[in-house]
């Protein structure tokens, strides 16, 4: 498990391209028959990727957690963006098709991931946060998630938002998680942009075609920077940073938050006229 520490707005504003990528971009998250984890000290969130092809992958504890098992003091959100797969949690099997979500609460001891068909491997994106209370395991399909259409074709940001783990959906201790799908011809996400210093956020981009990219914008509203993101790559977004993207074609992304509060709509607007 890779560990990344925090950076202030001042030092981030002085970073070059490679330094930005090293600190905030998570590359090589999805690798065949591997489970990769990145521990961020922004609200102690762990970003993970599991791509079982020919092997069953187990979620093991790590020395940094000082825990007997991974979810001893944590909760976990899982969304599958690949082929059909299975998550086994404490002996119970949950079938996850593409865009299905599974929440595992604090105290779940044994977790493993498997693919149904090796020719169309499951791709599990993981987001974990510390938890002080236990909530039950719940699975949602995309159809069960609370959805909503946003944006318009005129502003190239027509998209559908699916909320899975939130106050009116799957209950959790502090984790909030969902995904957004852009329609063909739309490329902008989260614009106009915002910040929320009470909560960090993580973005995971998927269904980005091999020859396409997403320009992800970050930084303080008056001191923006950008990162070029490919398919199956993630962004660690600090609480003080905007988090917005523009793709060279339509794409999807999973968003997830943790921190001071549990309110999905808690946002501090960053008007376009004030951004730099």
JODA-V949499 format. One line per field, one symbol per residue. ss: DSSP state (h for helix, s for strand, l for the rest). burial: # if it has 9 or more other ideal C-beta (glycine too) atoms within 8 Angstrom, else .. A space follows every 50 residues. Layout:
ss: ???
burial: ???
This chain:
ss: lsssllllhhhhhlllhhhhhhhhsslllllsllsssssslllllsssss slllllssllllhhhllllllllsssssssllllsssssllsssssllll ssssllllllsssssllhhhlllssssssslllllllssslllllsssss llllllllsssssssllllslllllssssssslllllsslllssslllss sssssslllllllsssssssllssssssslllsssssllllllsssslll lssssssssllllllllssslhhhll
burial: ...#....#..##.#....##.####..#.#.#.######.######### ###...###..#..#.#..###.################....###..## ######.#.#######...############...#.#####...#..... #....###########..##.#########.##..######.####..## ######.#...##########.###.#.###########.#######..# #########..........#....#.
